[in-house]
């Protein structure tokens, strides 16, 4: 399956990387590694994670308080948010339009 990250989700990924990297050297790198592992799990079993809204599914990352929110469209996985689990819930819903 092809992976596509929409721009707001990519910005969230970059912001989280930068935040963790400032906190502790290489922690941002470890965050990206966990994100990539999450994407690999999604790619292998895209329908394994629960739907949280319409066709959006949520894969929780290991070791970090983030989730990957994504949709399956044809032969693609569209990542709509890289959401911190303690942020305001559903802030990403407007991205579905």
C-alpha positions in Angstrom: 0.0 0.0 0.0 1.1 3.5 -0.7 1.4 5.9 2.3 0.5 9.6 2.0 0.8 12.1 4.8 -1.3 15.2 4.5 0.5 18.5 5.2 -1.0 19.2 8.6 0.0 15.7 9.8 3.5 16.1 8.5 3.8 19.4 10.4 2.7 17.7 13.6 5.2 14.9 13.0 8.0 17.5 12.5 6.9 19.5 15.6 6.9 16.4 17.8 10.3 15.4 16.5 11.7 18.9 17.2 10.1 19.0 20.7 11.6 15.6 21.7 15.0 16.4 20.2 15.2 19.6 22.3 14.3 17.6 25.4 16.9 15.0 25.0 19.4 14.4 22.2 18.2 11.5 19.9 14.8 11.3 21.6 13.3 12.9 18.5 15.0 10.3 16.4 13.5 7.6 18.6 10.1 9.2 18.2 10.5 9.0 14.4 11.5 5.4 14.6 8.3 4.6 16.6 6.3 6.5 14.1 7.8 4.5 11.3 7.1 1.2 13.2 3.5 2.3 13.6 3.2 3.1 9.8 4.7 -0.4 9.1 2.1 -2.0 11.3 -0.6 -0.1 9.6 0.7 -1.0 6.2 0.8 -4.7 7.1 -2.7 -4.8 8.6 -4.5 -1.6 7.7 -7.9 -2.7 9.0 -6.6 -3.9 12.4 -7.1 -0.6 14.3 -10.4 0.7 15.5 -12.4 3.3 13.7 -12.7 6.5 15.7 -14.8 8.6 13.3 -16.3 7.7 9.9 -13.5 5.9 8.1 -10.7 7.2 10.2 -8.7 4.7 12.2 -6.3 5.2 15.1 -3.0 3.4 15.8 -1.4 4.3 19.1 2.4 4.5 19.1 4.5 2.6 21.6 6.6 4.6 24.1 5.2 8.0 23.1 1.8 9.6 23.8 0.9 9.9 20.1 -1.5 8.3 17.7 -1.5 8.0 14.0 -5.0 8.8 12.5 -5.5 7.4 9.0 -7.9 6.5 6.4 -7.8 3.7 3.8 -8.6 4.8 0.3 -8.3 2.3 -2.5 -4.7 1.1 -2.3 -3.5 4.0 -0.2 -3.2 4.9 3.5 -3.8 8.6 4.1 -2.4 9.8 7.4 -4.6 12.7 8.5 -3.0 13.4 11.9 -0.2 12.6 14.2 -2.1 13.5 17.4 -0.8 13.9 20.9 -3.2 11.8 23.1 -3.7 14.5 25.6 -4.6 17.3 23.2 -8.1 18.4 22.6 -9.8 15.3 21.1 -11.1 15.5 17.5 -9.2 18.7 16.6 -8.4 17.1 13.3 -12.0 16.4 12.1 -12.0 19.4 9.8 -9.2 17.8 7.8 -11.7 15.2 6.5 -13.4 17.7 4.2 
